[in-house]
Amino acid sequence: MFDKLCRSETLFTAFETTAFPGADLLAFFVSSYLDEFQPVYPIFHMPTFNLEQSHWILTLTMAAIGSCLINTPETAGYAYPLQEFARRAILVEKDKYNTSTKPVWLIQAMLLNCIGLYHGADIQAKEYALGALNDLVSTLAYTVTNFRPLFSLQDARAPLPSHESLWDATSEEDWKVMYHGDNVSLHSAIEVLFIEKRSIPNICEFGHTLLLHALYQRLWEPREAAIPSSPVWLPGVPMYSKWRNSACDCLDTLHWHANGTIAKAAGFEHPTVLHLHAARVVLLVPFREIRNLATSLANATIPWDSRLERNSDWQHAWRWVNHDQYKARLSMIHAGSVFWHVRRYSTSAFHEPVSVFLATLALWAYGICSYNPCSRFSQTASLPTEARQDQAEDDANPTFVHLDRPCDDEIVQLFVREGQTMRGNVTGVGDICSPQGPSKVLKEGVRILSGLVSTWGITHEYIDILSRLRDCTSLPMTAMTG
């Protein structure tokens, strides 16, 4: 089948390289998938899953994902060819089921292939993956380029996944003892979380991840109602502000549950914790404007000079730091926690590179807008770094907070309330609001992403943007007149 789909020009363009990994290497890729990906995203019911009896296309998609999880240059070259081979095989296989229900194995294979293609380096493959998701997945997602979810909560009427103990039951008898009926739907669970501020019991960690994405979906409901045709400052819209506070309370509820799991694991952070921190960053940071600002500077489409303060994206980010300061500082705690988690508890999951990228941009934007290099040429500056530090030294309260380390709740609340008099430190960076802080933040983000670079191809894109942004903004800002 590889010869037919990838070596000849009959149906698709032939591969430039025709080498196919041997049986031992494919088995290693599949083993990597089962050891690392399956525990985080339990797509298969392992007590009844039989690899030897599974369809070869499903095994191929597992191997393709597994090849992404082995962080070595030697195996990284297999990831995209395997994903593309699987894509072609799925397209041919799907034609057999055009007028009938697709088998479960094919849906699983399509899902895995979409994940691999979207988080790879090929732009056309990402577009294909997004299109395929519209036809496949009834859950929710956000992307770096456009944070609008693909689906509505009204689509999420199926029961949430069962607890791990039930899902992993090895016999029918054990399953019957633990089974107490189906879970509520995602739609119902998010309503309970929002109205009663409590989570539904007996939900697995993947179910909590789905709840996080459902919270993000709820973000768009008040935004769509609040946003007029002209630009608007969302934190100033009462309905949106009220909803955002409620969403933060819901995330706190989910985090309490996660902290209980961490305590039982003697301090080890499970993958849901990264989702919780990243959700706060997405919720509290104006990423469309910050991403636009970062890519425009990296691509040199806007100059790094004093005219920057006239740029609408810069103005929005500056306003966020200075007029939405409490939520901005809260987001810094969680952005730093993303660094902490990925450094120590990485599972090589596909959501890790994008989480680090978003956290890096958030820390950079906060630091550069607080330091405000434009202030040397205008009178619109915020409190200078030196004055901030002098004020902090005269205060009896702590003068700094480690953003990328676990913090006492009292210190976190103090930083959120009075953080303008405290230094926000990050390992390898120091004070993110110092003159060199934003540049060092970008360097640290690139360093963390480089540890994931052979894992998911999209990481190269993130590293490239951050590196070019650092090259541009580490230079002294030029004064311009007129």
N, C-alpha and C positions, 0 to 999 in steps of 0.2 A: 504493500500500500504506500510506503514511503517513496518507492520508485515512481509510482503512478502519480502521486500528488505533488511531489517535491523535486523529482529529478527530470521529469519530462515536461514539455510545454502543452500537453493535451488539455488540461483543465485550468492550471494556474501557471504563473511564471516560475521557471525552474530556479532552485536555490543556487547561489554562487558556489557554495561548498556542499558537497554531497556526502560528507562523513556523517555517520550516524553512531551515537554512543552504543557500546557493546552491552550485552545482557547484564554483566556485573555492575557497570556504571549506572544503568537504568534502575537496577535493584537498589543501589545505593541512594539514588534520588528518591525513589518511592519510600525507602526507609526513613530518609530525612523528612519527607512529608508527614509520615505517621508519627514521628517522634516530636516534631516541632510545630507543624501547622495544625494538625488535628486536635491537640489539646486546647489550642486557643480558639479555633473555629471548628467545633465538632460537627462536621457535615455528615459524617458516617456514624451509623450505630454499630460500634465496634463488636459487641457481643454477637451480632448476626452478620457482620460484614465478612465476606470471603474474597480475599484478593485474587485467589486462583480462579474463581468463577466470575469475576467482574469483567465487563466488556473491555476490550483492549484500548478503546478510546478513553475510557475513564482512567485506566491505568496510565495512559500517556499523559493525561492532564495532571495526574498526581505527580508523575515524574517531572513534568515541566515546572510545577510549583516547587517541588523538592530541590530542583537545580538552582532555584533562586535563593534558597535558604542556606546554601553552602558558600560561605564567604571566602572563596578563593578565586584568583584570576583564571586558574585552569578550568574550572567548571562554569564560570560565569558566561563563557562563550556559547554554552549549550542552551541557555535559558530561552532566548528569543526564537531560535530555530525550532525548538520543541513546542513552544507556544503557537508558532505559526503552523506547524505541522498539525497540531491538535485543532486549530481553527479551521483548517481546510477539511480535515476529516469530519468535524462536526457539521460543517455546511453540507457536505455530501450526505451524511447520515440523516440530517434533519429533513431532507427531501422525502424520505420514506414515511414521515409522520405528518405530512402537511395537513391531512384531513382527519387525523386522529390524535388522541392524547399522547404526549411524549412520555416515554418511560422515565422513571425516577433517575436511573443512572445517567441518562442523557442530560437531564436538567442539572444534575450535579456536575457533570463534565462541562456544560456550558457556563455554569457559575464559576468554576475554577479557572476556566479559560479567560473569562472576562476579567477576573481579578489579576491574572498574570499579564494580560495584554495592557490593561489600563495602567498598571504600575510599572510597566516597562518603559523603554526609552523611545519607542517608535510612535510618532505623532498620529499617523494613520491608524495604527493599531488601537490607540486610545479612543479615537473617534468611533471605530468599529465596536469597541467594548461598551462605550456609553450607549450606542444604538441598540446593542444586544441586551443591555440591562433593562431598557424600556420594555422589552418583550419577555423578560424573564423574571425579574426580582420584584417581589411585592413588599420589600423592606425599604428603608430610607438610607440615603447617602449624601455626603457633601464632598465637594472637590475643592482643590486649591484655586482653580480658575473661576469657579462660579459656585457660591455656597448655597444656591437654591436647591432644595431636595427634589428628587426625581418623582416621588410618589406622595400621595395624600394619606393621612392617617385613616381616612375612611376605607382605604384598601386593606388595612391591617386588622382583619376580623378573625383570623385563625388563632388558635390557642398559642400562647407563648411556649417556648421550649420547656420541657420538664427539668426538674432539678437533676444535677449530675448523678446523685445516688440512684435515682430511678432510671436515668438514661444508661447507666453503666451496669445495671442489674444483670447478672450472668445467667439467671434461670427464670423461668416463668413464675415459679413459686415465690422467689424473692421479689419479683416485680409486683405480684398481686398483693404482697404484704405491704409494700411501700406506696402503691397506687391509691390515691384518694380522689380521683376524678381529674378531668382536664383543667389546665390553668385558664385563667381569663385571657382575653385577647389583648394585644398590644394597645389597641384603642381604649379598652376599658381600664387597663393598668395605668395608662398615662392620665386618665381622668381621676382615678383614685389618688395618684401621686400629686396631681395639681390641687385637688379640692381638699383632700384629707391629710396631705403631707406625710403619707406613709407608703412604704413599698409593699408589694404583694409577696407573701411568703412562698417558699418552694419554687423560686425562679432560679435558673442556673445563671452562671456568670455571663454567658452569651445573651441571655434574656435581659440582663442589666445593661449590656452594651446596646441592645435594641432600644431600651427605654431612653438611653442617652440620645440616640438619633431621633427618637420620637419627640424628645424635648426640643431638639433643633428644628424639627418640622413645625412645632407650635410657635417657634419664633417668627415664622413667616406670616402667620395669621394676623397678629396685630400690626406687623410691619406693612403688610399689604393694605390694611385698612387705614394706617396712619400716614403712609407716604402719598403726598399729593404729586401732581405732575412736576412741580418745581422742587429743587433740592430742599431737604429739611434736616434739622439737627435732631436726630431721633431721641437722644437722652432728654431733650426738652419736651417731648410729647408725653403727657401724663399717662395715657393708656399704655404706651410702650414701656415707659419707665416702671409702671406698676407690674406689667407682665414680666419684665426682666428680673425684678426683685423676687417675684414668685418663682421664676425658673431657677434662680440661685438657691432659694430655699429647697427646691426639689433636688437639686444636685447635692446639697448638703445632706439631705435624707439618704440618698444613694451612697454618699461617701461614708456615712456612719456605718452602713452595712459593710462597706469595703474595709473599713478600719477594723471591724470585728474579725473579718477573714484574715487580715494582716496579723492581728494579734494571735490568732490560732496558729498561724504559720511562723511564729517567732520572728516577726518583722519582715518576712519576705513579701514583696509587693507583687501581686498577680496582675495580669495584663489589663483587667478592667480599670485599674488605678490610672493607667496612662490615658485611657479614654475619658476618665473623669476630669483630669487636669486639662486635657486638650479641649474638652467641652467648655470649660470656663474661659479658655483663651478665645475660642470661636465666639462665645456669647458676649464677651465684654470688650472685644477689640474691633475697631472698624477696619476689617481686613481688606475690603475692596479698595479703599483709598490707600492704605499702607502698601498693599501689593502693587497698585498702580504707581505709587511714588517710587518704590524700590526698583521696579523693572524699568521705569522711565529713566532713573538715574543710572542704572546699570547699563542700559542701552544708549546712554548719552542723548536721549531725545529731549531731556530738559537739562540745562546747565547746572553745574555745581558752583553757583555764585549767589550773591545776595538777592538776586531776583527770585530765588526759590520761595521766599516768603509770599510771593504773589500767586504761587501755584495753589490751586484749589485743594489738591490732595494733601499738600503740606499743611495748609490752613486747617483742614479737617483733623489731621493727626495732632497738630499743636493744640487745637481746641479740646480734643479728647484728653490729652495729658493735663491740661490746665483747668478745664471746666467740667470734666467728668473724672476728676482726679481720684476719687475714692474707688470707683470701679476700675480705673486704669491701674492703680497700685495693687488692687486685689488680683488683677490679671497677671501682674508681674510675679506674684507668689506662685501662681500655677504654671506660668511659662518656665520659671526656674525649676519647678518640680518635674516638668517634662524632661529637662536636661538630666536631673538626678535619676529619674527612672530609667531612661534609655542607657545611661552610662552603666548602670548596675544590674538592671533586670531585663535587658533586651531579650526578646524571643525571636528576633529577625522577622517579625510580622510586617505585613505590607503597610500598616497604618503608622509605623514608627518613623520612616523618613519624612512624611508630610507633617507629622506632629512636631518633629524637631525643626523643620523649616518654618512652620507657623510661629513656634515659640521664639525662634531666633529673630524673625521679623518684628515680633511684638516687643521684645527686649530692646532691639535696635531702635525702633521708632520711639519708644518711651525715653530711651537715653538721649537720643539726638534732639528730640523736641524739648527735653528738660534742659539740656546744655544749650541748645539753640544757637548754632554758629552764626545765624543771621543777626543775632543781637549785637554783634560788633559793628554793624552798619545801620542799626535802627534803634528805636526806643521802645520796641514791642516785646522786649525780652521778659522771660520769667525770672525768678530769683536766681542769681548766678550761683554756680556750684560752690565757689569759695565762701560766699555769704551763707549758703545753706549749711555748709560744714561748720562754720564758725558758730552759727546759731545752735547747731546740734551739740557742740562741745559745751555750751553753757547750760544745757538742759540736763536735768537729773535722769531722764529716761535713756534707754539704750540709744547709741548713736548710729548703729548699723544693723542690718538684718542679712543673713545668708539666704538669698533667694533660692539657691539650688541645693538646699539641705532641709531636712525635716525641721520645722519650727514649732515652738510652743504657741498655742492658740493666742495667748496674751500678747506675744511679740507680733504675731500676724495682725491682730486687731489694732495694735499700736501703730504699726506701719501703714495700715490702711487709713487710719484716722489722721495721723500726724507724720506721714512719711516724707513730707517735704523737708523735714528737719533730720532725716535719717538717710544713710547711705545704703543703697541696695547692692550688695556684693554678690558676684558670681565667681566661682572657681575659675582661675585662669584669666579673669577679666578685672576683678576689683570692682570699683564703683561704676555701675553702668551709665551713670550720669556725668562722669568725669569727661574732660575733653577727648581722651583716647578710649573711653568706655565703649561707645557704639562700634568703633572699628574692631575692638577686641572681642565684642559680642559676636560679630560676624565671623571672626577667625575661629572662635570656639565652636560656633554652629557648624562651620565647615569641618572642623576637626571631628566632631561627633558624627556628622554625616559620612565622613570618609571611612569610619568604621563600619558603615552599612553599604558602602559604595558597590561592592560586588553582589549585594543581595537583591536589590530591586533597581532596575535600570533607570527609573525616574529620578533616583538620587543624584545622578550626574547633572540633570537639569537644575536641581536645587543648588548644588555646589557651584555650578557655573554662575547662577544669578547672584549668590551671596559673595562669591569671589570678585566678580566685576563690580558689585556694589561697594565692596570694601576698597578696591583699587581706586574708585572714584572719590568716595567720601573721606578717605584717610588723608587726602591732600588738603592743604589750607584753602578755605573758601575764598573766592575772588570777589572783590568789591566791584560793583557795577553801578553806573549812574544812568539816569534817563529811563 
